[in-house]
Amino acid sequence: MLRGNHPARIDEKGRLKVPNGFRSAIESQWGQELFVTSVTGEYVRLYPMAVWLEIERRLAEVPSTHPSKLRFLDRVNFFGQVAALDKQGRIVIPQLLRESALMAGEVSVLGLQNHLAVWNLKRLQERLFKKERSRTRTGGSWRSMGFEAGHTSVLLAETLELLAVRPGGLWVDGTLGLGGHAAAILRASAPGGRLLGLDRDGETLARARAVLAEFADRTRLEQADYRAIPEQLGGEPANGILLDLGISSAQLDDPERGFSFQADGPLDMRMDRSQGETAADLVNRLPESELADVIYQYGEERASRRIARTIAREREREPIRSTARLAEIVRGAAGRSRRPGLHPATRTFQALRIRVNGELAGLGEALERAALCLVPGGRMAVIAFHSLEDRIVKQGFRALALRGFRLLTKKPFRPGEEETRRNPRARSARLRGLAREEGA
Ligand SMILES: C[S@@+](CC[C@H](N)C(=O)[O-])C[C@H]1O[C@@H](n2cnc3c(N)ncnc32)[C@H](O)[C@@H]1O
């Protein structure tokens, strides 16, 4: 295990003398060959060759057309060079990297478990302390650091602020999606911060792996339910845990997944397509009264009985297999939506999705079990997208507050006008936060 921070020097020939403690650990565990590279050009990464080959092996599982994978490989290969430690434990830093990472004179060598990061001392201090200061200000500071570029993760700045992300530590994203929040957490926790990322959807996970390729050495991504966070952590406490509940835009926008009535597709709606009943199975199997209860309970739909009756009649004629057919049937039964602009099938689709994936089952207990995995002072942030879910989060957090946890949000954070304009899907989001106090 490579850990700690050791000063070192770059000599006039551009060679780094690897500090002795690190050198002996590397040579005994992995040998003398290293891959010397960088992703941003800001600092140098030294990977023992065996560690780098393992990263390449994991990357090979991601489709080679994926833009994030290509970008990552372009960058590491642009800077990268294989080199060996000489007899005095020195390694040559390529000129390009010496220039971009300001490698001259005094540097800091940080142990990051299985590889080293070499920083220009001044740049490292600036980065660590600038970030500490920015944490105490409003979310705007995170935005100005460019953490939002290129994705539409909901309430991103507010989430980082609530989680108090800082360099180092172990962070958990229990609902990875396309990794927008996770990437921001990894950036804000560099150098040294690690992330355990979970998603129950294997297809989404493969995409997140590509998006997060540049952080592969600091992440562990698993196809798993967030209800299994304690088991996935295996006893190691976390500094912060994030749950951004529901489905991602990528899932919603893919007609093949069957979540949306906007485009026709198979009526599936399973987040994990390897198991369980589809929405079509339920719609064609459940007795009419049970179907009405599902639509009423999980969709808060007043016309639930009428919709269930029409579905029961229509499926007699022919089983309902597609999103477009179900949307048409519901439209005919429910009439115009009470809220202007809301498709009449919105609530029924939400209800079926919640039922298919058991989304509310065990959420309360999962929050409690996850909260108990936090270090003292550690934080949890949860984003909910509908009132049923948010009610469970609110009640779960209140129960934890009676046991020595501290509520960070008396009222939930909601997206402002600007965010809702940029990303209309964010409009119903509510973010709540909790901190574990000493002794809780
Ligand atoms: C709203 S998206 C997360 C978006 C993500 N924060 C981002 O920035 O890209 C929710 C994700 O959680 C996943 N998910 C939903 N329920 C889950 C569960 N019980 N366990 C693990 N993942 C779950 C979904 O598959 C989806 O990918």
PDBQT file of the ligand as one rigid body, heavy atoms in Angstrom, charges set to zero:
ROOT
HETATM    1  C1  LIG A 501     -31.342  10.015 -11.270  1.00  0.00    +0.000 C 
HETATM    2  S1  LIG A 501     -30.235   8.787 -11.813  1.00  0.00    +0.000 S 
HETATM    3  C2  LIG A 501     -28.703   9.279 -11.143  1.00  0.00    +0.000 C 
HETATM    4  C3  LIG A 501     -27.999  10.340 -11.947  1.00  0.00    +0.000 C 
HETATM    5  C4  LIG A 501     -26.592  10.623 -11.463  1.00  0.00    +0.000 C 
HETATM    6  N1  LIG A 501     -26.585  11.202 -10.142  1.00  0.00    +0.000 N 
HETATM    7  C5  LIG A 501     -25.814  11.508 -12.443  1.00  0.00    +0.000 C 
HETATM    8  O1  LIG A 501     -25.344  12.576 -12.032  1.00  0.00    +0.000 OA
HETATM    9  O2  LIG A 501     -25.663  11.112 -13.598  1.00  0.00    +0.000 OA
HETATM   10  C6  LIG A 501     -30.659   7.439 -10.811  1.00  0.00    +0.000 C 
HETATM   11  C7  LIG A 501     -29.883   6.157 -11.058  1.00  0.00    +0.000 C 
HETATM   12  O3  LIG A 501     -30.092   5.334  -9.927  1.00  0.00    +0.000 OA
HETATM   13  C8  LIG A 501     -30.241   4.007 -10.341  1.00  0.00    +0.000 C 
HETATM   14  N2  LIG A 501     -31.027   3.351  -9.286  1.00  0.00    +0.000 N 
HETATM   15  C9  LIG A 501     -32.334   3.517  -9.019  1.00  0.00    +0.000 A 
HETATM   16  N3  LIG A 501     -32.682   2.757  -7.973  1.00  0.00    +0.000 NA
HETATM   17  C10 LIG A 501     -31.559   2.121  -7.555  1.00  0.00    +0.000 A 
HETATM   18  C11 LIG A 501     -31.279   1.212  -6.499  1.00  0.00    +0.000 A 
HETATM   19  N4  LIG A 501     -32.226   0.773  -5.673  1.00  0.00    +0.000 N 
HETATM   20  N5  LIG A 501     -29.998   0.808  -6.336  1.00  0.00    +0.000 NA
HETATM   21  C12 LIG A 501     -29.012   1.230  -7.173  1.00  0.00    +0.000 A 
HETATM   22  N6  LIG A 501     -29.244   2.052  -8.214  1.00  0.00    +0.000 NA
HETATM   23  C13 LIG A 501     -30.499   2.513  -8.395  1.00  0.00    +0.000 A 
HETATM   24  C14 LIG A 501     -30.918   4.088 -11.677  1.00  0.00    +0.000 C 
HETATM   25  O4  LIG A 501     -30.644   2.934 -12.457  1.00  0.00    +0.000 OA
HETATM   26  C15 LIG A 501     -30.313   5.370 -12.272  1.00  0.00    +0.000 C 
HETATM   27  O5  LIG A 501     -29.212   5.059 -13.072  1.00  0.00    +0.000 OA
ENDROOT
TORSDOF 0
